[in-house]
Amino acid sequence: METVLTTQRRPRRAGETVADYLDSLGVRDARVHRVAALYERAHYGGDASAADADEAVQAADAVVGETTPLLGRLRRSG
């Protein structure tokens, strides 16, 4: 999702937390914030389950599919 946000908006700045980045962009989609929270918990806390990973992937796939029409069409046809 960060790649999509970077392409559509701007890259995350050095030292900018994921939460600060999303807030600065005005991202309101709860799925994006959930993926960010899961990422930070896994990356910094080392605490992620397979279910967390599955949830994050499903949410990211849905958001990317909705915000990038070509990828969304490819995902639905595959």
All heavy atoms as a GROMACS GRO file, in nm:
protein
  588
    1MET      N    1   0.081  -0.118   0.000
    1MET     CA    2   0.000   0.000   0.000
    1MET      C    3   0.086   0.125   0.000
    1MET      O    4   0.047   0.224  -0.059
    1MET     CB    5  -0.095  -0.001   0.119
    1MET     CG    6  -0.208  -0.098   0.102
    1MET     SD    7  -0.342  -0.083   0.219
    1MET     CE    8  -0.262  -0.095   0.373
    2GLU      N    9   0.200   0.117   0.065
    2GLU     CA   10   0.287   0.235   0.066
    2GLU      C   11   0.333   0.270  -0.074
    2GLU      O   12   0.345   0.389  -0.108
    2GLU     CB   13   0.406   0.214   0.159
    2GLU     CG   14   0.487   0.340   0.179
    2GLU     CD   15   0.593   0.329   0.286
    2GLU    OE1   16   0.582   0.242   0.374
    2GLU    OE2   17   0.687   0.408   0.281
    3THR      N   18   0.356   0.171  -0.157
    3THR     CA   19   0.396   0.197  -0.295
    3THR      C   20   0.286   0.272  -0.369
    3THR      O   21   0.313   0.367  -0.444
    3THR     CB   22   0.430   0.066  -0.368
    3THR    OG1   23   0.536   0.002  -0.298
    3THR    CG2   24   0.468   0.090  -0.512
    4VAL      N   25   0.162   0.231  -0.349
    4VAL     CA   26   0.049   0.300  -0.413
    4VAL      C   27   0.041   0.444  -0.362
    4VAL      O   28   0.026   0.537  -0.441
    4VAL     CB   29  -0.083   0.225  -0.387
    4VAL    CG1   30  -0.203   0.308  -0.432
    4VAL    CG2   31  -0.082   0.090  -0.456
    5LEU      N   32   0.052   0.463  -0.231
    5LEU     CA   33   0.046   0.598  -0.176
    5LEU      C   34   0.162   0.684  -0.225
    5LEU      O   35   0.145   0.802  -0.253
    5LEU     CB   36   0.045   0.593  -0.022
    5LEU     CG   37  -0.082   0.538   0.040
    5LEU    CD1   38  -0.062   0.516   0.190
    5LEU    CD2   39  -0.200   0.629   0.015
    6THR      N   40   0.279   0.623  -0.237
    6THR     CA   41   0.395   0.696  -0.289
    6THR      C   42   0.370   0.742  -0.432
    6THR      O   43   0.400   0.857  -0.466
    6THR     CB   44   0.520   0.607  -0.282
    6THR    OG1   45   0.551   0.581  -0.145
    6THR    CG2   46   0.640   0.673  -0.349
    7THR      N   47   0.313   0.655  -0.512
    7THR     CA   48   0.287   0.687  -0.652
    7THR      C   49   0.176   0.791  -0.666
    7THR      O   50   0.187   0.884  -0.744
    7THR     CB   51   0.248   0.559  -0.729
    7THR    OG1   52   0.355   0.466  -0.717
    7THR    CG2   53   0.221   0.588  -0.875
    8GLN      N   54   0.071   0.774  -0.587
    8GLN     CA   55  -0.045   0.862  -0.600
    8GLN      C   56  -0.029   0.994  -0.524
    8GLN      O   57  -0.088   1.094  -0.561
    8GLN     CB   58  -0.171   0.792  -0.551
    8GLN     CG   59  -0.210   0.677  -0.639
    8GLN     CD   60  -0.333   0.603  -0.589
    8GLN    OE1   61  -0.376   0.621  -0.475
    8GLN    NE2   62  -0.388   0.519  -0.673
    9ARG      N   63   0.049   0.993  -0.416
    9ARG     CA   64   0.062   1.113  -0.333
    9ARG      C   65   0.206   1.159  -0.323
    9ARG      O   66   0.250   1.246  -0.396
    9ARG     CB   67   0.008   1.086  -0.192
    9ARG     CG   68  -0.134   1.033  -0.188
    9ARG     CD   69  -0.237   1.145  -0.205
    9ARG     NE   70  -0.372   1.100  -0.180
    9ARG     CZ   71  -0.430   1.092  -0.062
    9ARG    NH1   72  -0.364   1.124   0.046
    9ARG    NH2   73  -0.554   1.050  -0.052
   10ARG      N   74   0.278   1.100  -0.228
   10ARG     CA   75   0.418   1.135  -0.207
   10ARG      C   76   0.483   1.023  -0.127
   10ARG      O   77   0.415   0.948  -0.056
   10ARG     CB   78   0.433   1.268  -0.131
   10ARG     CG   79   0.385   1.263   0.012
   10ARG     CD   80   0.437   1.382   0.092
   10ARG     NE   81   0.387   1.382   0.228
   10ARG     CZ   82   0.441   1.312   0.329
   10ARG    NH1   83   0.547   1.237   0.310
   10ARG    NH2   84   0.389   1.317   0.450
   11PRO      N   85   0.616   1.012  -0.134
   11PRO     CA   86   0.684   0.911  -0.053
   11PRO      C   87   0.684   0.949   0.095
   11PRO      O   88   0.670   1.066   0.130
   11PRO     CB   89   0.826   0.909  -0.108
   11PRO     CG   90   0.840   1.026  -0.196
   11PRO     CD   91   0.705   1.083  -0.222
   12ARG      N   92   0.700   0.847   0.177
   12ARG     CA   93   0.712   0.872   0.321
   12ARG      C   94   0.850   0.932   0.346
   12ARG      O   95   0.951   0.887   0.292
   12ARG     CB   96   0.696   0.739   0.397
   12ARG     CG   97   0.689   0.757   0.546
   12ARG     CD   98   0.631   0.637   0.619
   12ARG     NE   99   0.692   0.511   0.588
   12ARG     CZ  100   0.762   0.438   0.674
   12ARG    NH1  101   0.780   0.480   0.797
   12ARG    NH2  102   0.813   0.324   0.636
   13ARG      N  103   0.853   1.033   0.429
   13ARG     CA  104   0.979   1.102   0.459
   13ARG      C  105   1.063   1.023   0.558
   13ARG      O  106   1.011   0.948   0.640
   13ARG     CB  107   0.949   1.240   0.516
   13ARG     CG  108   0.879   1.330   0.416
   13ARG     CD  109   0.851   1.469   0.474
   13ARG     NE  110   0.782   1.548   0.374
   13ARG     CZ  111   0.656   1.590   0.386
   13ARG    NH1  112   0.587   1.562   0.495
   13ARG    NH2  113   0.600   1.661   0.291
   14ALA      N  114   1.193   1.044   0.550
   14ALA     CA  115   1.284   0.980   0.646
   14ALA      C  116   1.243   1.020   0.787
   14ALA      O  117   1.217   1.138   0.814
   14ALA     CB  118   1.428   1.022   0.618
   15GLY      N  119   1.233   0.923   0.875
   15GLY     CA  120   1.197   0.949   1.013
   15GLY      C  121   1.047   0.964   1.038
   15GLY      O  122   1.005   0.976   1.151
   16GLU      N  123   0.968   0.964   0.932
   16GLU     CA  124   0.823   0.978   0.946
   16GLU      C  125   0.762   0.841   0.978
   16GLU      O  126   0.784   0.745   0.905
   16GLU     CB  127   0.765   1.032   0.816
   16GLU     CG  128   0.619   1.067   0.820
   16GLU     CD  129   0.573   1.133   0.691
   16GLU    OE1  130   0.621   1.095   0.582
   16GLU    OE2  131   0.488   1.223   0.700
   17THR      N  132   0.689   0.833   1.087
   17THR     CA  133   0.626   0.705   1.120
   17THR      C  134   0.516   0.676   1.019
   17THR      O  135   0.466   0.767   0.951
   17THR     CB  136   0.565   0.707   1.261
   17THR    OG1  137   0.454   0.797   1.262
   17THR    CG2  138   0.667   0.744   1.366
   18VAL      N  139   0.478   0.551   1.012
   18VAL     CA  140   0.370   0.513   0.921
   18VAL      C  141   0.242   0.588   0.960
   18VAL      O  142   0.172   0.641   0.874
   18VAL     CB  143   0.349   0.360   0.923
   18VAL    CG1  144   0.229   0.321   0.840
   18VAL    CG2  145   0.473   0.289   0.872
   19ALA      N  146   0.212   0.593   1.089
   19ALA     CA  147   0.091   0.663   1.135
   19ALA      C  148   0.096   0.812   1.098
   19ALA      O  149  -0.004   0.868   1.050
   19ALA     CB  150   0.075   0.646   1.285
   20ASP      N  151   0.210   0.876   1.118
   20ASP     CA  152   0.223   1.017   1.082
   20ASP      C  153   0.207   1.036   0.931
   20ASP      O  154   0.147   1.134   0.887
   20ASP     CB  155   0.358   1.073   1.128
   20ASP     CG  156   0.365   1.093   1.278
   20ASP    OD1  157   0.258   1.094   1.344
   20ASP    OD2  158   0.478   1.104   1.330
   21TYR      N  159   0.264   0.945   0.854
   21TYR     CA  160   0.253   0.950   0.708
   21TYR      C  161   0.107   0.944   0.666
   21TYR      O  162   0.059   1.028   0.588
   21TYR     CB  163   0.333   0.834   0.649
   21TYR     CG  164   0.328   0.819   0.499
   21TYR    CD1  165   0.364   0.922   0.414
   21TYR    CD2  166   0.290   0.698   0.442
   21TYR    CE1  167   0.362   0.906   0.276
   21TYR    CE2  168   0.288   0.681   0.304
   21TYR     CZ  169   0.324   0.785   0.221
   21TYR     OH  170   0.322   0.769   0.085
   22LEU      N  171   0.033   0.847   0.719
   22LEU     CA  172  -0.108   0.832   0.682
   22LEU      C  173  -0.188   0.954   0.725
   22LEU      O  174  -0.274   1.002   0.651
   22LEU     CB  175  -0.165   0.705   0.744
   22LEU     CG  176  -0.102   0.574   0.697
   22LEU    CD1  177  -0.165   0.455   0.770
   22LEU    CD2  178  -0.113   0.556   0.546
   23ASP      N  179  -0.160   1.005   0.844
   23ASP     CA  180  -0.230   1.124   0.892
   23ASP      C  181  -0.201   1.244   0.804
   23ASP      O  182  -0.292   1.322   0.771
   23ASP     CB  183  -0.192   1.156   1.036
   23ASP     CG  184  -0.251   1.057   1.136
   23ASP    OD1  185  -0.346   0.983   1.099
   23ASP    OD2  186  -0.202   1.054   1.251
   24SER      N  187  -0.076   1.261   0.763
   24SER     CA  188  -0.040   1.376   0.680
   24SER      C  189  -0.107   1.370   0.542
   24SER      O  190  -0.133   1.473   0.481
   24SER     CB  191   0.112   1.388   0.664
   24SER     OG  192   0.161   1.291   0.573
   25LEU      N  193  -0.134   1.248   0.496
   25LEU     CA  194  -0.202   1.232   0.367
   25LEU      C  195  -0.354   1.238   0.381
   25LEU      O  196  -0.425   1.241   0.281
   25LEU     CB  197  -0.163   1.098   0.303
   25LEU     CG  198  -0.016   1.080   0.266
   25LEU    CD1  199   0.007   0.941   0.209
   25LEU    CD2  200   0.030   1.186   0.168
   26GLY      N  201  -0.402   1.237   0.503
   26GLY     CA  202  -0.546   1.240   0.526
   26GLY      C  203  -0.615   1.108   0.494
   26GLY      O  204  -0.733   1.106   0.459
   27VAL      N  205  -0.541   0.998   0.507
   27VAL     CA  206  -0.599   0.866   0.479
   27VAL      C  207  -0.701   0.834   0.586
   27VAL      O  208  -0.671   0.835   0.705
   27VAL     CB  209  -0.488   0.758   0.474
   27VAL    CG1  210  -0.548   0.620   0.461
   27VAL    CG2  211  -0.391   0.787   0.361
   28ARG      N  212  -0.824   0.804   0.542
   28ARG     CA  213  -0.933   0.774   0.635
   28ARG      C  214  -0.974   0.627   0.633
   28ARG      O  215  -1.049   0.583   0.718
   28ARG     CB  216  -1.055   0.859   0.601
   28ARG     CG  217  -1.032   1.007   0.600
   28ARG     CD  218  -1.059   1.067   0.737
   28ARG     NE  219  -1.048   1.211   0.734
   28ARG     CZ  220  -0.942   1.276   0.777
   28ARG    NH1  221  -0.839   1.212   0.824
   28ARG    NH2  222  -0.938   1.407   0.774
   29ASP      N  223  -0.926   0.552   0.536
   29ASP     CA  224  -0.966   0.412   0.521
   29ASP      C  225  -0.913   0.330   0.639
   29ASP      O  226  -0.792   0.318   0.659
   29ASP     CB  227  -0.911   0.357   0.390
   29ASP     CG  228  -0.969   0.223   0.350
   29ASP    OD1  229  -0.991   0.138   0.439
   29ASP    OD2  230  -0.992   0.202   0.230
   30ALA      N  231  -1.004   0.274   0.716
   30ALA     CA  232  -0.967   0.196   0.834
   30ALA      C  233  -0.880   0.076   0.799
   30ALA      O  234  -0.796   0.034   0.878
   30ALA     CB  235  -1.092   0.151   0.909
   31ARG      N  236  -0.899   0.020   0.679
   31ARG     CA  237  -0.818  -0.094   0.638
   31ARG      C  238  -0.672  -0.056   0.626
   31ARG      O  239  -0.583  -0.133   0.665
   31ARG     CB  240  -0.868  -0.152   0.506
   31ARG     CG  241  -1.011  -0.203   0.512
   31ARG     CD  242  -1.063  -0.236   0.375
   31ARG     NE  243  -1.063  -0.115   0.292
   31ARG     CZ  244  -1.102  -0.113   0.165
   31ARG    NH1  245  -1.142  -0.224   0.106
   31ARG    NH2  246  -1.100  -0.002   0.096
   32VAL      N  247  -0.645   0.061   0.574
   32VAL     CA  248  -0.507   0.108   0.559
   32VAL      C  249  -0.443   0.125   0.697
   32VAL      O  250  -0.330   0.082   0.720
   32VAL     CB  251  -0.501   0.238   0.478
   32VAL    CG1  252  -0.359   0.291   0.471
   32VAL    CG2  253  -0.558   0.217   0.338
   33HIS      N  254  -0.518   0.184   0.788
   33HIS     CA  255  -0.466   0.203   0.924
   33HIS      C  256  -0.446   0.068   0.994
   33HIS      O  257  -0.350   0.051   1.070
   33HIS     CB  258  -0.558   0.295   1.004
   33HIS     CG  259  -0.547   0.437   0.962
   33HIS    ND1  260  -0.449   0.522   1.010
   33HIS    CD2  261  -0.620   0.510   0.874
   33HIS    CE1  262  -0.463   0.641   0.955
   33HIS    NE2  263  -0.566   0.636   0.871
   34ARG      N  264  -0.533  -0.027   0.967
   34ARG     CA  265  -0.518  -0.161   1.028
   34ARG      C  266  -0.393  -0.229   0.976
   34ARG      O  267  -0.316  -0.288   1.053
   34ARG     CB  268  -0.643  -0.246   1.000
   34ARG     CG  269  -0.636  -0.385   1.054
   34ARG     CD  270  -0.637  -0.390   1.204
   34ARG     NE  271  -0.635  -0.529   1.249
   34ARG     CZ  272  -0.580  -0.571   1.359
   34ARG    NH1  273  -0.527  -0.486   1.444
   34ARG    NH2  274  -0.580  -0.698   1.391
   35VAL      N  275  -0.370  -0.222   0.846
   35VAL     CA  276  -0.248  -0.282   0.788
   35VAL      C  277  -0.125  -0.215   0.847
   35VAL      O  278  -0.028  -0.282   0.883
   35VAL     CB  279  -0.249  -0.273   0.634
   35VAL    CG1  280  -0.114  -0.313   0.577
   35VAL    CG2  281  -0.360  -0.360   0.576
   36ALA      N  282  -0.129  -0.084   0.862
   36ALA     CA  283  -0.016  -0.012   0.921
   36ALA      C  284   0.009  -0.058   1.064
   36ALA      O  285   0.124  -0.080   1.103
   36ALA     CB  286  -0.042   0.139   0.917
   37ALA      N  287  -0.097  -0.074   1.142
   37ALA     CA  288  -0.082  -0.119   1.280
   37ALA      C  289  -0.025  -0.261   1.286
   37ALA      O  290   0.063  -0.290   1.368
   37ALA     CB  291  -0.216  -0.112   1.352
   38LEU      N  292  -0.073  -0.348   1.199
   38LEU     CA  293  -0.022  -0.485   1.196
   38LEU      C  294   0.125  -0.486   1.154
   38LEU      O  295   0.207  -0.560   1.210
   38LEU     CB  296  -0.105  -0.571   1.100
   38LEU     CG  297  -0.247  -0.604   1.148
   38LEU    CD1  298  -0.328  -0.664   1.033
   38LEU    CD2  299  -0.244  -0.696   1.268
   39TYR      N  300   0.159  -0.403   1.056
   39TYR     CA  301   0.298  -0.394   1.011
   39TYR      C  302   0.389  -0.348   1.125
   39TYR      O  303   0.493  -0.409   1.151
   39TYR     CB  304   0.311  -0.297   0.893
   39TYR     CG  305   0.453  -0.257   0.866
   39TYR    CD1  306   0.539  -0.343   0.797
   39TYR    CD2  307   0.504  -0.136   0.912
   39TYR    CE1  308   0.671  -0.308   0.775
   39TYR    CE2  309   0.636  -0.101   0.890
   39TYR     CZ  310   0.719  -0.186   0.822
   39TYR     OH  311   0.850  -0.152   0.801
   40GLU      N  312   0.349  -0.242   1.192
   40GLU     CA  313   0.433  -0.189   1.299
   40GLU      C  314   0.447  -0.290   1.413
   40GLU      O  315   0.554  -0.305   1.470
   40GLU     CB  316   0.378  -0.056   1.349
   40GLU     CG  317   0.404   0.055   1.248
   40GLU     CD  318   0.370   0.192   1.299
   40GLU    OE1  319   0.279   0.206   1.383
   40GLU    OE2  320   0.435   0.288   1.252
   41ARG      N  321   0.339  -0.359   1.446
   41ARG     CA  322   0.345  -0.459   1.552
   41ARG      C  323   0.439  -0.573   1.513
   41ARG      O  324   0.521  -0.619   1.593
   41ARG     CB  325   0.206  -0.514   1.582
   41ARG     CG  326   0.205  -0.598   1.708
   41ARG     CD  327   0.066  -0.630   1.751
   41ARG     NE  328   0.017  -0.742   1.673
   41ARG     CZ  329  -0.109  -0.774   1.659
   41ARG    NH1  330  -0.203  -0.700   1.714
   41ARG    NH2  331  -0.143  -0.880   1.591
   42ALA      N  332   0.432  -0.616   1.388
   42ALA     CA  333   0.519  -0.725   1.342
   42ALA      C  334   0.665  -0.679   1.330
   42ALA      O  335   0.756  -0.748   1.373
   42ALA     CB  336   0.470  -0.777   1.207
   43HIS      N  337   0.683  -0.562   1.272
   43HIS     CA  338   0.818  -0.513   1.244
   43HIS      C  339   0.892  -0.472   1.371
   43HIS      O  340   1.009  -0.508   1.390
   43HIS     CB  341   0.812  -0.396   1.146
   43HIS     CG  342   0.944  -0.350   1.098
   43HIS    ND1  343   1.017  -0.420   1.005
   43HIS    CD2  344   1.018  -0.242   1.130
   43HIS    CE1  345   1.131  -0.355   0.982
   43HIS    NE2  346   1.133  -0.248   1.056
   44TYR      N  347   0.825  -0.397   1.455
   44TYR     CA  348   0.893  -0.342   1.573
   44TYR      C  349   0.872  -0.426   1.698
   44TYR      O  350   0.957  -0.428   1.787
   44TYR     CB  351   0.849  -0.198   1.598
   44TYR     CG  352   0.885  -0.108   1.484
   44TYR    CD1  353   0.786  -0.057   1.401
   44TYR    CD2  354   1.016  -0.076   1.456
   44TYR    CE1  355   0.818   0.026   1.293
   44TYR    CE2  356   1.050   0.006   1.348
   44TYR     CZ  357   0.950   0.056   1.268
   44TYR     OH  358   0.981   0.136   1.161
   45GLY      N  359   0.760  -0.494   1.707
   45GLY     CA  360   0.731  -0.573   1.826
   45GLY      C  361   0.761  -0.720   1.810
   45GLY      O  362   0.766  -0.794   1.906
   46GLY      N  363   0.780  -0.764   1.685
   46GLY     CA  364   0.806  -0.905   1.659
   46GLY      C  365   0.689  -0.993   1.694
   46GLY      O  366   0.705  -1.112   1.716
   47ASP      N  367   0.570  -0.934   1.697
   47ASP     CA  368   0.451  -1.006   1.741
   47ASP      C  369   0.348  -1.010   1.628
   47ASP      O  370   0.265  -0.920   1.616
   47ASP     CB  371   0.392  -0.938   1.864
   47ASP     CG  372   0.266  -1.005   1.914
   47ASP    OD1  373   0.254  -1.128   1.897
   47ASP    OD2  374   0.181  -0.936   1.971
   48ALA      N  375   0.356  -1.112   1.545
   48ALA     CA  376   0.259  -1.126   1.437
   48ALA      C  377   0.227  -1.273   1.417
   48ALA      O  378   0.316  -1.358   1.415
   48ALA     CB  379   0.314  -1.068   1.308
   49SER      N  380   0.100  -1.299   1.404
   49SER     CA  381   0.057  -1.437   1.380
   49SER      C  382   0.029  -1.456   1.231
   49SER      O  383   0.023  -1.359   1.154
   49SER     CB  384  -0.072  -1.465   1.459
   49SER     OG  385  -0.179  -1.388   1.406
   50ALA      N  386   0.010  -1.578   1.192
   50ALA     CA  387  -0.027  -1.608   1.053
   50ALA      C  388  -0.161  -1.542   1.020
   50ALA      O  389  -0.181  -1.491   0.909
   50ALA     CB  390  -0.033  -1.758   1.030
   51ALA      N  391  -0.252  -1.540   1.117
   51ALA     CA  392  -0.382  -1.476   1.095
   51ALA      C  393  -0.366  -1.326   1.072
   51ALA      O  394  -0.435  -1.267   0.988
   51ALA     CB  395  -0.474  -1.502   1.213
   52ASP      N  396  -0.274  -1.262   1.148
   52ASP     CA  397  -0.246  -1.120   1.128
   52ASP      C  398  -0.193  -1.095   0.988
   52ASP      O  399  -0.234  -1.000   0.920
   52ASP     CB  400  -0.144  -1.069   1.229
   52ASP     CG  401  -0.195  -1.063   1.371
   52ASP    OD1  402  -0.319  -1.058   1.391
   52ASP    OD2  403  -0.111  -1.065   1.463
   53ALA      N  404  -0.101  -1.179   0.944
   53ALA     CA  405  -0.043  -1.165   0.811
   53ALA      C  406  -0.151  -1.182   0.704
   53ALA      O  407  -0.156  -1.104   0.608
   53ALA     CB  408   0.069  -1.265   0.791
   54ASP      N  409  -0.235  -1.281   0.721
   54ASP     CA  410  -0.344  -1.303   0.624
   54ASP      C  411  -0.438  -1.183   0.619
   54ASP      O  412  -0.479  -1.140   0.511
   54ASP     CB  413  -0.423  -1.429   0.659
   54ASP     CG  414  -0.347  -1.557   0.633
   54ASP    OD1  415  -0.246  -1.554   0.560
   54ASP    OD2  416  -0.388  -1.662   0.687
   55GLU      N  417  -0.472  -1.130   0.736
   55GLU     CA  418  -0.560  -1.013   0.743
   55GLU      C  419  -0.498  -0.894   0.670
   55GLU      O  420  -0.564  -0.824   0.593
   55GLU     CB  421  -0.589  -0.977   0.888
   55GLU     CG  422  -0.677  -0.855   0.904
   55GLU     CD  423  -0.694  -0.809   1.047
   55GLU    OE1  424  -0.650  -0.880   1.141
   55GLU    OE2  425  -0.752  -0.701   1.067
   56ALA      N  426  -0.369  -0.871   0.694
   56ALA     CA  427  -0.300  -0.759   0.631
   56ALA      C  428  -0.295  -0.774   0.480
   56ALA      O  429  -0.321  -0.678   0.406
   56ALA     CB  430  -0.159  -0.745   0.688
   57VAL      N  431  -0.265  -0.894   0.433
   57VAL     CA  432  -0.258  -0.918   0.288
   57VAL      C  433  -0.394  -0.898   0.224
   57VAL      O  434  -0.406  -0.834   0.118
   57VAL     CB  435  -0.200  -1.058   0.259
   57VAL    CG1  436  -0.217  -1.095   0.113
   57VAL    CG2  437  -0.053  -1.064   0.298
   58GLN      N  438  -0.499  -0.952   0.284
   58GLN     CA  439  -0.633  -0.938   0.228
   58GLN      C  440  -0.675  -0.792   0.222
   58GLN      O  441  -0.730  -0.746   0.122
   58GLN     CB  442  -0.734  -1.020   0.308
   58GLN     CG  443  -0.719  -1.168   0.286
   58GLN     CD  444  -0.811  -1.250   0.376
   58GLN    OE1  445  -0.879  -1.198   0.464
   58GLN    NE2  446  -0.811  -1.380   0.355
   59ALA      N  447  -0.649  -0.718   0.329
   59ALA     CA  448  -0.686  -0.576   0.331
   59ALA      C  449  -0.606  -0.497   0.228
   59ALA      O  450  -0.662  -0.415   0.155
   59ALA     CB  451  -0.664  -0.518   0.471
   60ALA      N  452  -0.476  -0.522   0.221
   60ALA     CA  453  -0.392  -0.452   0.125
   60ALA      C  454  -0.434  -0.485  -0.018
   60ALA      O  455  -0.445  -0.395  -0.103
   60ALA     CB  456  -0.245  -0.487   0.146
   61ASP      N  457  -0.461  -0.611  -0.046
   61ASP     CA  458  -0.507  -0.650  -0.179
   61ASP      C  459  -0.636  -0.578  -0.217
   61ASP      O  460  -0.652  -0.531  -0.330
   61ASP     CB  461  -0.529  -0.801  -0.187
   61ASP     CG  462  -0.402  -0.881  -0.203
   61ASP    OD1  463  -0.294  -0.820  -0.224
   61ASP    OD2  464  -0.410  -1.006  -0.194
   62ALA      N  465  -0.729  -0.570  -0.122
   62ALA     CA  466  -0.857  -0.504  -0.150
   62ALA      C  467  -0.838  -0.355  -0.180
   62ALA      O  468  -0.892  -0.302  -0.277
   62ALA     CB  469  -0.952  -0.522  -0.032
   63VAL      N  470  -0.758  -0.288  -0.098
   63VAL     CA  471  -0.735  -0.145  -0.117
   63VAL      C  472  -0.662  -0.119  -0.248
   63VAL      O  473  -0.700  -0.031  -0.326
   63VAL     CB  474  -0.658  -0.084   0.002
   63VAL    CG1  475  -0.615   0.058  -0.027
   63VAL    CG2  476  -0.743  -0.090   0.128
   64VAL      N  477  -0.558  -0.195  -0.275
   64VAL     CA  478  -0.482  -0.177  -0.398
   64VAL      C  479  -0.571  -0.205  -0.519
   64VAL      O  480  -0.570  -0.131  -0.618
   64VAL     CB  481  -0.355  -0.266  -0.401
   64VAL    CG1  482  -0.291  -0.265  -0.538
   64VAL    CG2  483  -0.256  -0.217  -0.296
   65GLY      N  484  -0.653  -0.309  -0.511
   65GLY     CA  485  -0.744  -0.341  -0.621
   65GLY      C  486  -0.844  -0.230  -0.648
   65GLY      O  487  -0.879  -0.204  -0.763
   66GLU      N  488  -0.889  -0.163  -0.543
   66GLU     CA  489  -0.987  -0.055  -0.558
   66GLU      C  490  -0.923   0.075  -0.607
   66GLU      O  491  -0.988   0.154  -0.673
   66GLU     CB  492  -1.056  -0.028  -0.424
   66GLU     CG  493  -1.147  -0.140  -0.380
   66GLU     CD  494  -1.193  -0.124  -0.236
   66GLU    OE1  495  -1.173  -0.015  -0.176
   66GLU    OE2  496  -1.250  -0.221  -0.183
   67THR      N  497  -0.799   0.098  -0.572
   67THR     CA  498  -0.736   0.226  -0.604
   67THR      C  499  -0.650   0.223  -0.729
   67THR      O  500  -0.610   0.328  -0.777
   67THR     CB  501  -0.650   0.276  -0.486
   67THR    OG1  502  -0.550   0.178  -0.456
   67THR    CG2  503  -0.735   0.302  -0.364
   68THR      N  504  -0.622   0.106  -0.779
   68THR     CA  505  -0.546   0.093  -0.903
   68THR      C  506  -0.627   0.004  -0.996
   68THR      O  507  -0.619  -0.118  -0.989
   68THR     CB  508  -0.406   0.034  -0.879
   68THR    OG1  509  -0.419  -0.089  -0.809
   68THR    CG2  510  -0.319   0.128  -0.798
   69PRO      N  511  -0.707   0.063  -1.085
   69PRO     CA  512  -0.801  -0.013  -1.166
   69PRO      C  513  -0.739  -0.130  -1.244
   69PRO      O  514  -0.798  -0.238  -1.246
   69PRO     CB  515  -0.858   0.092  -1.262
   69PRO     CG  516  -0.838   0.222  -1.191
   69PRO     CD  517  -0.712   0.205  -1.110
   70LEU      N  518  -0.624  -0.113  -1.301
   70LEU     CA  519  -0.563  -0.221  -1.378
   70LEU      C  520  -0.530  -0.340  -1.288
   70LEU      O  521  -0.563  -0.454  -1.318
   70LEU     CB  522  -0.437  -0.174  -1.450
   70LEU     CG  523  -0.361  -0.281  -1.529
   70LEU    CD1  524  -0.452  -0.342  -1.635
   70LEU    CD2  525  -0.237  -0.226  -1.590
   71LEU      N  526  -0.467  -0.313  -1.174
   71LEU     CA  527  -0.436  -0.422  -1.081
   71LEU      C  528  -0.561  -0.488  -1.029
   71LEU      O  529  -0.566  -0.609  -1.011
   71LEU     CB  530  -0.349  -0.370  -0.966
   71LEU     CG  531  -0.208  -0.328  -1.003
   71LEU    CD1  532  -0.136  -0.272  -0.881
   71LEU    CD2  533  -0.129  -0.444  -1.061
   72GLY      N  534  -0.664  -0.409  -1.005
   72GLY     CA  535  -0.790  -0.465  -0.959
   72GLY      C  536  -0.851  -0.559  -1.061
   72GLY      O  537  -0.899  -0.666  -1.028
   73ARG      N  538  -0.848  -0.518  -1.188
   73ARG     CA  539  -0.901  -0.605  -1.294
   73ARG      C  540  -0.819  -0.732  -1.307
   73ARG      O  541  -0.873  -0.841  -1.323
   73ARG     CB  542  -0.903  -0.531  -1.427
   73ARG     CG  543  -1.019  -0.435  -1.440
   73ARG     CD  544  -1.041  -0.391  -1.584
   73ARG     NE  545  -0.925  -0.336  -1.650
   73ARG     CZ  546  -0.889  -0.207  -1.645
   73ARG    NH1  547  -0.960  -0.121  -1.578
   73ARG    NH2  548  -0.782  -0.166  -1.709
   74LEU      N  549  -0.688  -0.722  -1.298
   74LEU     CA  550  -0.602  -0.840  -1.309
   74LEU      C  551  -0.629  -0.935  -1.194
   74LEU      O  552  -0.633  -1.056  -1.210
   74LEU     CB  553  -0.455  -0.800  -1.312
   74LEU     CG  554  -0.408  -0.729  -1.438
   74LEU    CD1  555  -0.265  -0.678  -1.421
   74LEU    CD2  556  -0.419  -0.819  -1.560
   75ARG      N  557  -0.647  -0.880  -1.074
   75ARG     CA  558  -0.671  -0.961  -0.956
   75ARG      C  559  -0.804  -1.035  -0.966
   75ARG      O  560  -0.815  -1.152  -0.933
   75ARG     CB  561  -0.669  -0.871  -0.832
   75ARG     CG  562  -0.662  -0.948  -0.702
   75ARG     CD  563  -0.641  -0.852  -0.587
   75ARG     NE  564  -0.727  -0.892  -0.480
   75ARG     CZ  565  -0.847  -0.841  -0.455
   75ARG    NH1  566  -0.895  -0.745  -0.526
   75ARG    NH2  567  -0.919  -0.886  -0.356
   76ARG      N  568  -0.906  -0.968  -1.015
   76ARG     CA  569  -1.038  -1.029  -1.026
   76ARG      C  570  -1.043  -1.135  -1.136
   76ARG      O  571  -1.118  -1.231  -1.128
   76ARG     CB  572  -1.145  -0.922  -1.052
   76ARG     CG  573  -1.177  -0.842  -0.928
   76ARG     CD  574  -1.297  -0.751  -0.951
   76ARG     NE  575  -1.272  -0.647  -1.049
   76ARG     CZ  576  -1.214  -0.531  -1.024
   76ARG    NH1  577  -1.174  -0.503  -0.903
   76ARG    NH2  578  -1.198  -0.441  -1.118
   77SER      N  579  -0.963  -1.118  -1.242
   77SER     CA  580  -0.967  -1.214  -1.353
   77SER      C  581  -0.880  -1.335  -1.328
   77SER      O  582  -0.892  -1.434  -1.398
   77SER     CB  583  -0.926  -1.145  -1.484
   77SER     OG  584  -0.787  -1.112  -1.480
   78GLY      N  585  -0.791  -1.328  -1.231
   78GLY     CA  586  -0.696  -1.436  -1.207
   78GLY      C  587  -0.744  -1.538  -1.118
   78GLY      O  588  -0.808  -1.622  -1.096
   0.00000   0.00000   0.00000
